[in-house]
């Protein structure tokens, strides 16, 4: 019996890109069994457009509209939780600005039979089709030898990795059952890296699949940088990035890893002082605030979140689905 694959797409105020993503999902050589759209309380008419195009009435589409914008972290939390309760064997994760090639999923699926796979991710290019984006962290674990084991399955086009972003990541049901869901309180930035690292820390394998290709049509191709960011509203949001990455480093890294992380943040501070085009004190304040929040806020998921109260609208074809994981006990 073929595996049941659910695709979770998280969207917020990008209805045109969302439609392009959904059209690409419809063109997959290996069809997606269920498309789950998690709408982070969009205000641009996303739901109306999806209804007009007949997408919401499609029998294989479930639409979850959240009461508030919970960021990517909250969107993927609810989406994975919903897919798990549907009984999905694999959950394919992506943002609304991702356009997978027609064979992106089929290539990923061709490697799901390997034992102990927690997740597989695609090779990501920018909208120009050439520029590399969202490169996962290559696993440099030596595994008792003198060299890292990243090339274990290189002859099959696979690279062993230790974390990845939610830009075409196929996660196994076994990994979700053991590792639960992304950290909803992260809100934005770093939730995907923490979640995929958590799966690896639990003992699962993970691979970048070179032949599975997707486009990430993000407006800014370059890496996130508090030093050069010119959008004043986004500068304040960098507190989430540094809060989340500092928290993750404290949880998983040894002393050496944490010291390297601290040194990296110190270098960012120096670059702000020397090179930031404006608002240097503001940028330094955001950096400091993020670090302090990583020590003062509890970012772990809590068991008292209720799906019904978090959603304002849900259109599905499975009225018998009940969210039983407020106290999480899951079976693979």
C-alpha positions in Angstrom: 0.0 0.0 0.0 1.4 3.4 -1.0 2.4 5.9 1.7 -0.1 8.7 2.4 1.7 12.0 1.8 0.2 15.3 3.1 1.7 18.6 2.0 1.6 21.5 4.5 1.8 25.0 3.0 1.9 28.0 5.3 0.8 31.3 3.9 0.5 34.9 4.9 -0.6 37.7 2.6 1.0 36.3 -0.5 -2.0 34.9 -2.4 -0.5 35.1 -5.8 2.6 33.2 -4.8 0.4 30.7 -2.9 -1.6 30.0 -6.1 1.6 29.4 -8.0 2.8 27.0 -5.3 -0.5 25.1 -5.4 -0.4 24.9 -9.1 3.1 23.4 -8.9 1.8 20.8 -6.4 -0.9 19.8 -8.8 1.7 19.1 -11.4 3.7 16.6 -9.3 4.5 13.3 -11.0 3.9 11.6 -7.7 0.5 13.2 -6.7 0.2 14.7 -3.2 -2.6 12.8 -1.3 -3.6 15.8 0.8 -2.8 19.5 0.6 -3.2 21.4 3.9 -3.1 25.2 3.6 -2.5 27.0 6.9 -3.4 30.6 6.6 -1.8 32.9 9.2 -4.8 35.2 9.4 -4.1 36.8 6.0 -5.7 40.2 5.2 -5.2 40.3 1.4 -8.2 38.3 0.4 -6.4 34.9 0.3 -9.5 32.9 1.4 -11.8 34.7 -1.1 -9.3 34.0 -4.0 -9.0 30.4 -3.1 -12.8 30.0 -3.0 -13.3 31.8 -6.3 -10.7 29.5 -8.0 -12.4 26.4 -6.6 -9.4 25.4 -4.6 -11.2 25.3 -1.2 -13.9 22.9 -2.6 -11.3 20.4 -3.9 -11.8 17.1 -2.2 -8.0 16.8 -1.4 -7.6 20.3 0.0 -8.0 21.3 3.7 -7.8 24.9 4.6 -7.0 26.1 8.1 -7.4 29.8 8.9 -5.8 30.8 12.2 -7.3 33.6 14.4 -3.9 35.4 14.6 -0.7 35.5 12.7 1.4 32.9 14.5 4.4 33.2 12.1 5.9 30.3 10.3 6.5 28.4 13.6 2.8 28.5 14.6 1.7 27.7 11.0 3.9 24.6 10.7 3.0 23.6 14.3 -0.7 23.4 13.4 -0.1 22.0 9.9 2.1 19.1 11.0 -0.3 18.4 13.9 -3.2 18.3 11.6 -1.4 16.1 9.0 -0.4 13.7 11.8 -4.0 13.3 13.0 -5.1 12.7 9.4 -2.8 9.7 9.5 -0.1 11.0 7.1 2.9 8.7 6.7 5.0 11.6 5.4 4.5 15.4 5.7 5.9 17.6 3.0 6.6 21.1 4.3 7.0 24.4 2.4 6.2 28.1 2.5 3.9 29.7 0.0 6.8 31.1 -2.0 8.1 27.7 -3.0 7.7 26.2 -6.4 8.7 22.5 -6.6 9.7 21.0 -9.9 7.3 18.4 -11.3 9.5 15.5 -10.1 10.5 17.1 -6.7 8.3 14.9 -4.6 8.8 11.7 -6.6 12.5 12.0 -6.3 12.2 12.5 -2.5 9.9 9.5 -2.2 12.3 7.3 -4.1 14.6 7.5 -1.0 12.0 7.0 1.8 12.6 3.3 1.9 16.0 3.7 3.5 15.9 2.6 7.1 15.7 5.2 9.9 15.1 8.3 7.7 13.7 11.1 9.7 13.5 13.6 6.8 14.6 14.4 3.3 15.0 17.8 1.8 15.2 19.2 -1.7 18.0 21.3 -3.4 16.8 24.9 -3.3 17.5 27.6 -5.9 16.3 31.2 -6.0 13.7 32.4 -8.4 16.4 32.9 -11.1 16.9 29.1 -11.0 20.6 29.5 -10.5 21.4 31.1 -7.1 21.7 28.6 -4.3 19.4 29.2 -1.3 18.5 27.5 2.0 21.5 25.3 2.1 21.0 22.7 4.9 23.8 22.2 7.4 26.0 19.3 6.3 26.5 16.7 9.0 30.2 16.8 9.9 30.0 14.1 12.6 33.0 11.9 12.2 31.2 8.8 13.5 34.4 7.3 15.0 36.5 7.8 11.9 39.0 10.5 11.0 36.6 12.1 8.4 33.0 13.2 8.5 30.3 10.8 7.2 28.4 13.3 5.1 29.1 11.3 1.9 27.7 8.0 3.0 25.2 7.8 0.1 26.8 10.3 -2.2 26.7 7.8 -5.1 22.9 8.1 -4.9 23.0 11.9 -4.9 22.4 12.2 -1.2 24.3 14.3 1.4 23.9 13.6 5.1 22.7 16.7 6.9 22.0 17.8 10.5 19.4 20.5 10.0 17.4 22.2 7.2 14.8 24.9 6.6 11.1 24.3 5.8 11.6 24.8 2.0 10.6 21.4 0.7 11.3 19.0 3.6 9.6 15.6 3.7 9.3 14.4 7.4 8.4 10.9 8.4 5.5 10.0 10.7 8.0 8.1 12.9 10.0 11.3 13.4 6.8 13.3 14.3 5.6 10.7 16.7 8.9 10.7 18.6 9.9 14.4 18.3 6.4 16.0 18.3 6.0 19.4 16.6 8.0 22.6 15.9 8.2 25.1 18.7 5.2 27.4 18.2 6.6 30.2 20.4 9.6 30.7 18.1 7.1 32.7 15.9 9.6 33.2 13.0 13.1 32.2 12.1 14.9 29.2 13.4 11.9 27.0 14.2 12.7 24.8 11.2 16.4 24.5 12.1 15.6 23.6 15.7 12.9 21.0 14.6 15.1 19.3 12.0 18.0 19.2 14.4 15.8 17.8 17.1 14.9 14.9 14.8 18.6 14.3 14.1 19.4 14.4 17.8 16.7 11.8 18.4 18.8 9.4 16.2 17.1 9.7 12.8 19.0 10.1 9.6 18.5 13.0 7.2 19.6 13.7 3.7 19.7 16.5 1.1 18.4 14.9 -2.2 20.3 16.6 -5.0 18.0 15.6 -7.8 14.9 17.0 -6.0 14.7 20.6 -7.0 12.5 23.6 -5.9 12.6 27.3 -6.5 12.3 29.6 -3.5 10.9 32.9 -4.8 11.8 35.0 -1.8 12.0 38.7 -2.7 15.5 39.1 -1.1 17.9 36.4 -2.2 20.7 37.2 0.2 21.1 35.9 3.7 19.3 37.6 6.6 21.5 40.3 8.1 20.8 42.6 11.0 23.8 44.6 9.8 22.5 45.5 6.3 18.7 45.1 6.7 17.0 48.3 5.3 13.4 47.5 6.2 12.8 49.3 9.5 10.0 47.1 10.6 12.0 43.9 10.0 15.0 45.2 12.1 12.9 44.8 15.2 11.9 41.3 14.2 15.6 40.2 14.3 15.1 39.7 18.1 13.3 36.5 17.2 16.3 35.3 15.1 18.8 35.8 17.9 16.5 34.6 20.7 15.7 31.4 18.8 19.3 30.6 17.7 20.7 31.4 21.1 18.1 29.2 22.7 18.8 26.4 20.3 22.5 26.6 20.8 22.1 26.4 24.5 19.9 23.3 24.2 22.0 21.3 21.7 25.6 22.6 21.5 28.4 21.7 23.8 30.7 24.2 25.3 32.8 24.6 22.1 29.7 25.1 20.0 28.2 27.6 22.3 31.4 29.6 22.4 31.6 29.6 18.6 28.0 30.9 18.5 28.7 33.6 21.0 31.8 34.6 19.0 29.7 34.8 15.9 27.2 37.1 17.6 30.0 39.3 18.9 31.2 39.6 15.3 27.8 40.8 14.3 27.9 43.5 17.0 31.2 44.7 15.7 29.9 44.8 12.1 26.9 46.8 13.2 29.2 49.4 14.9 31.5 49.6 11.9 29.3 49.0 8.9 25.6 49.4 9.6 24.1 52.2 7.4 21.9 53.7 10.1 20.2 53.0 13.5 23.2 51.4 14.9 22.0 51.7 18.5 18.6 50.2 17.5 20.3 47.3 15.9 22.5 46.6 18.9 19.5 46.9 21.1 17.6 44.3 19.1 20.6 42.0 19.2 20.9 42.4 23.0 17.2 41.9 23.5 17.1 38.7 21.5 19.9 37.2 23.6 18.2 38.2 26.9 14.9 36.7 25.7 16.6 33.4 25.0 17.4 33.1 28.7 14.1 34.6 30.1 11.4 33.1 27.9 10.1 29.6 28.0 9.9 28.5 24.3 9.0 24.9 24.8 5.6 23.8 23.5 2.9 23.6 26.1 0.1 21.0 26.3 -2.8 23.3 26.9 -3.2 24.7 23.3 -6.6 23.9 21.8 -6.9 23.6 18.0 -10.5 24.9 17.9 -9.7 28.1 19.8 -6.6 28.8 17.6 -8.6 28.6 14.3 -11.2 30.9 13.0 -12.1 28.8 9.9 -11.4 25.3 8.8 -12.7 23.7 5.6 -12.0 20.0 5.4 -13.5 16.8 4.2 -12.7 14.9 7.4 -15.2 16.0 10.0 -14.3 13.0 12.2 -10.8 14.4 12.8 -10.3 15.1 16.5 -7.2 16.7 17.9 -6.2 14.4 20.7 -2.7 15.7 21.2 -3.2 18.5 23.7 -1.5 16.0 26.0 0.7 14.5 23.3 0.8 10.8 23.1 1.4 9.7 19.5 1.9 6.4 17.8 4.0 6.0 14.7 
